[in-house]
Amino acid sequence: MSITKLFHPECARFRFVASGQQFWFFLRVLSLIVLSVLAGAAWAETPLPPVRNLQQSVRQAVAKDQPLIVMFSLPSCPFCEKLRRTQYQFLAKDGYLVQQIEITDRTPVIGFDGKPTSGVRLAKQFGINLAPTVLFFGTGGKEIGERITGAPTADFYGAFIDRALKESAKAIKDQKPSGAA
């Protein structure tokens, strides 16, 4: 016997007629739906601040002798989300300026040159073809530190970040005029 949905207009409610086996099947399907919704809420994206003004952001970062860290990501990218949760939120809490931009976003942002641009244009400008890709910027929007493309194994990802931060710190120090502290 199949599940039959009967509508009673006089009492405006639905009623299911089913055998015991179908009832348990229906209950399992309903449970899976509820668990999927709850799991989706638990894995909701962890946002990093979005890029608004790259020119201003890089000045703030360099003033602290740090690079501006920008993650180029895609909406609903599980690798991007994992890195935001496990790496970049911790860097932000440690005082680094970490921002993200969606490579499909057409929302206007201010570029390093002070002119309007978008995530789509920035991704093209920097040759971003894969998400996540993380870039480290210094004075004037110059890319410093080795970019991190994709999501290499978790065991080594922190080492990639450490190396890029060391390279970036050296580049920022080298960019400063001699005599500037």
The 8 nearest C-alpha neighbors of each residue, nearest first, counted from 0:
[[1, 18, 2, 17, 21, 3, 16, 20],
 [2, 0, 3, 17, 21, 18, 16, 4],
 [3, 1, 17, 16, 15, 4, 0, 21],
 [4, 2, 16, 15, 1, 5, 17, 14],
 [3, 5, 15, 14, 2, 6, 13, 16],
 [4, 6, 14, 13, 3, 7, 15, 16],
 [7, 5, 13, 8, 12, 4, 14, 11],
 [6, 8, 9, 11, 10, 12, 5, 13],
 [9, 7, 11, 10, 6, 12, 13, 5],
 [8, 10, 7, 11, 12, 6, 13, 5],
 [9, 11, 8, 7, 12, 6, 13, 14],
 [12, 10, 8, 7, 9, 6, 13, 14],
 [13, 11, 10, 7, 6, 14, 8, 9],
 [14, 12, 6, 5, 4, 7, 15, 11],
 [13, 15, 5, 4, 16, 12, 6, 7],
 [16, 14, 4, 3, 17, 2, 5, 13],
 [15, 17, 3, 2, 14, 4, 18, 5],
 [18, 16, 2, 21, 22, 15, 1, 19],
 [17, 19, 21, 20, 22, 0, 16, 2],
 [18, 20, 22, 21, 23, 17, 24, 16],
 [21, 19, 23, 22, 18, 24, 17, 25],
 [22, 20, 24, 18, 23, 19, 17, 25],
 [21, 23, 19, 25, 20, 24, 17, 26],
 [24, 22, 26, 25, 20, 21, 27, 19],
 [23, 25, 21, 27, 26, 22, 28, 20],
 [24, 26, 22, 28, 23, 27, 21, 29],
 [25, 27, 23, 29, 24, 28, 30, 22],
 [28, 26, 30, 24, 29, 25, 23, 31],
 [29, 27, 31, 25, 30, 26, 24, 32],
 [28, 30, 26, 32, 27, 31, 25, 33],
 [31, 29, 27, 33, 32, 28, 34, 26],
 [30, 32, 34, 28, 29, 33, 35, 27],
 [31, 33, 35, 29, 30, 34, 36, 28],
 [32, 34, 30, 36, 35, 31, 37, 29],
 [35, 33, 37, 31, 36, 32, 38, 30],
 [36, 34, 38, 32, 33, 37, 31, 39],
 [35, 37, 39, 33, 34, 38, 32, 40],
 [38, 36, 34, 40, 39, 35, 33, 41],
 [39, 37, 41, 35, 40, 36, 34, 42],
 [40, 38, 36, 42, 37, 41, 43, 35],
 [39, 41, 43, 37, 38, 42, 36, 35],
 [40, 42, 38, 39, 43, 37, 36, 44],
 [43, 41, 39, 40, 38, 44, 45, 80],
 [44, 42, 40, 41, 39, 45, 38, 80],
 [43, 45, 46, 80, 42, 75, 83, 74],
 [46, 44, 80, 83, 43, 84, 47, 42],
 [47, 45, 44, 48, 83, 49, 99, 80],
 [46, 48, 98, 99, 49, 45, 97, 83],
 [47, 49, 98, 99, 46, 50, 97, 100],
 [50, 48, 99, 98, 100, 47, 51, 46],
 [49, 51, 98, 100, 99, 52, 53, 48],
 [50, 52, 108, 49, 109, 53, 107, 56],
 [53, 51, 109, 55, 54, 108, 50, 56],
 [54, 52, 56, 110, 111, 55, 109, 57],
 [53, 55, 111, 52, 57, 56, 110, 113],
 [54, 56, 58, 53, 52, 57, 59, 111],
 [57, 55, 53, 59, 58, 54, 52, 60],
 [56, 58, 60, 67, 59, 54, 55, 53],
 [59, 57, 55, 61, 56, 60, 62, 54],
 [60, 58, 56, 62, 57, 61, 55, 63],
 [59, 61, 57, 65, 63, 67, 62, 58],
 [60, 62, 64, 65, 63, 58, 59, 66],
 [61, 63, 59, 60, 64, 58, 65, 57],
 [62, 64, 61, 60, 65, 59, 66, 95],
 [65, 63, 61, 62, 171, 60, 168, 66],
 [64, 66, 61, 60, 63, 168, 67, 95],
 [67, 65, 136, 137, 60, 135, 61, 68],
 [66, 68, 136, 57, 60, 96, 135, 97],
 [69, 67, 97, 135, 134, 66, 96, 98],
 [70, 68, 98, 99, 134, 133, 97, 71],
 [71, 69, 133, 99, 132, 72, 98, 100],
 [70, 72, 100, 132, 131, 101, 99, 102],
 [73, 71, 131, 130, 101, 102, 79, 70],
 [72, 74, 101, 76, 102, 130, 75, 103],
 [73, 75, 76, 72, 101, 103, 44, 79],
 [74, 76, 77, 73, 44, 80, 79, 43],
 [75, 77, 79, 73, 74, 78, 80, 72],
 [78, 76, 80, 79, 75, 81, 44, 82],
 [79, 77, 81, 80, 76, 150, 82, 131],
 [80, 78, 76, 131, 82, 77, 81, 72],
 [81, 79, 77, 83, 78, 82, 44, 84],
 [80, 82, 78, 84, 83, 79, 85, 77],
 [81, 83, 85, 86, 79, 84, 80, 78],
 [84, 82, 87, 80, 81, 88, 85, 86],
 [85, 83, 81, 82, 88, 86, 80, 45],
 [84, 86, 82, 83, 81, 87, 88, 89],
 [87, 85, 82, 89, 83, 88, 84, 90],
 [86, 88, 83, 90, 89, 91, 82, 85],
 [87, 89, 91, 90, 83, 86, 84, 92],
 [88, 90, 92, 87, 91, 86, 93, 85],
 [89, 91, 93, 87, 92, 88, 95, 94],
 [90, 92, 95, 88, 94, 93, 89, 97],
 [91, 93, 89, 94, 90, 88, 95, 87],
 [94, 92, 90, 91, 95, 89, 88, 96],
 [95, 93, 91, 92, 96, 90, 89, 97],
 [96, 94, 91, 90, 97, 93, 65, 92],
 [95, 97, 67, 91, 60, 68, 94, 98],
 [98, 96, 68, 91, 69, 95, 67, 87],
 [99, 97, 69, 48, 49, 47, 50, 68],
 [100, 98, 70, 49, 69, 71, 50, 47],
 [99, 101, 71, 50, 49, 118, 102, 72],
 [100, 102, 72, 104, 73, 103, 118, 71],
 [101, 103, 118, 119, 104, 122, 72, 71],
 [102, 104, 119, 101, 118, 105, 73, 74],
 [105, 103, 118, 101, 106, 102, 119, 117],
 [104, 106, 117, 118, 119, 107, 103, 120],
 [107, 105, 104, 117, 108, 118, 116, 119],
 [108, 106, 117, 116, 115, 105, 109, 118],
 [109, 107, 51, 116, 115, 117, 52, 110],
 [108, 110, 52, 115, 114, 113, 53, 116],
 [111, 109, 53, 113, 112, 114, 116, 115],
 [110, 112, 54, 53, 140, 113, 139, 109],
 [111, 113, 110, 114, 54, 109, 139, 140],
 [114, 112, 110, 111, 109, 54, 115, 52],
 [113, 115, 109, 110, 112, 116, 111, 108],
 [116, 114, 109, 108, 107, 110, 113, 117],
 [115, 117, 108, 107, 110, 109, 120, 114],
 [118, 116, 107, 105, 120, 119, 108, 106],
 [117, 119, 102, 104, 121, 120, 101, 100],
 [118, 120, 102, 103, 122, 117, 121, 104],
 [121, 119, 123, 117, 122, 118, 124, 116],
 [122, 120, 124, 118, 123, 119, 117, 125],
 [123, 121, 127, 119, 125, 120, 124, 102],
 [122, 124, 126, 120, 121, 125, 127, 119],
 [125, 123, 121, 122, 126, 120, 127, 119],
 [124, 126, 122, 123, 127, 121, 120, 134],
 [127, 125, 123, 124, 122, 128, 121, 129],
 [126, 128, 122, 125, 129, 123, 132, 71],
 [129, 127, 126, 130, 122, 123, 132, 102],
 [130, 128, 127, 131, 132, 149, 148, 72],
 [131, 129, 72, 132, 149, 73, 71, 79],
 [130, 132, 72, 149, 79, 71, 129, 148],
 [131, 133, 148, 130, 71, 147, 149, 70],
 [134, 132, 70, 147, 69, 146, 71, 148],
 [133, 135, 146, 69, 68, 136, 70, 132],
 [134, 136, 68, 143, 67, 66, 144, 142],
 [137, 135, 142, 67, 66, 143, 140, 141],
 [138, 136, 141, 66, 140, 143, 171, 142],
 [137, 139, 140, 141, 61, 57, 58, 136],
 [140, 138, 141, 137, 111, 54, 57, 112],
 [141, 139, 136, 111, 138, 137, 142, 57],
 [140, 142, 137, 136, 139, 138, 143, 135],
 [141, 143, 136, 135, 140, 137, 144, 134],
 [144, 142, 167, 136, 135, 137, 141, 170],
 [145, 143, 163, 167, 166, 135, 146, 164],
 [144, 146, 163, 147, 143, 135, 166, 134],
 [147, 145, 134, 133, 144, 148, 135, 132],
 [146, 148, 133, 132, 145, 149, 134, 159],
 [149, 147, 132, 131, 146, 133, 150, 129],
 [150, 148, 131, 132, 130, 151, 129, 147],
 [149, 151, 78, 152, 148, 131, 156, 153],
 [152, 150, 156, 149, 153, 155, 148, 154],
 [151, 153, 154, 155, 156, 150, 149, 157],
 [152, 154, 156, 155, 151, 157, 150, 82],
 [155, 153, 152, 156, 157, 158, 151, 159],
 [154, 156, 158, 153, 157, 152, 159, 151],
 [157, 155, 159, 153, 158, 154, 151, 152],
 [156, 158, 160, 159, 155, 161, 154, 86],
 [159, 157, 161, 155, 156, 160, 162, 154],
 [160, 158, 156, 162, 157, 161, 163, 155],
 [159, 161, 157, 163, 158, 162, 164, 156],
 [162, 160, 158, 164, 163, 159, 157, 165],
 [161, 163, 165, 159, 160, 164, 158, 166],
 [162, 164, 144, 166, 160, 145, 165, 161],
 [163, 165, 167, 161, 162, 166, 168, 160],
 [166, 164, 168, 162, 167, 163, 161, 169],
 [167, 165, 144, 163, 169, 164, 168, 170],
 [166, 168, 144, 164, 170, 143, 165, 169],
 [167, 169, 165, 171, 170, 166, 164, 65],
 [170, 168, 172, 166, 167, 171, 173, 165],
 [169, 171, 173, 167, 172, 168, 174, 166],
 [172, 170, 174, 168, 173, 169, 167, 137],
 [171, 173, 169, 170, 175, 174, 168, 64],
 [172, 174, 170, 171, 175, 169, 176, 177],
 [175, 173, 171, 172, 170, 176, 138, 137],
 [176, 174, 172, 173, 177, 179, 171, 180],
 [177, 175, 179, 178, 174, 173, 172, 180],
 [176, 178, 179, 175, 180, 173, 174, 172],
 [177, 179, 176, 180, 175, 172, 173, 174],
 [180, 178, 177, 176, 175, 172, 174, 173],
 [179, 178, 175, 177, 176, 172, 64, 62]]
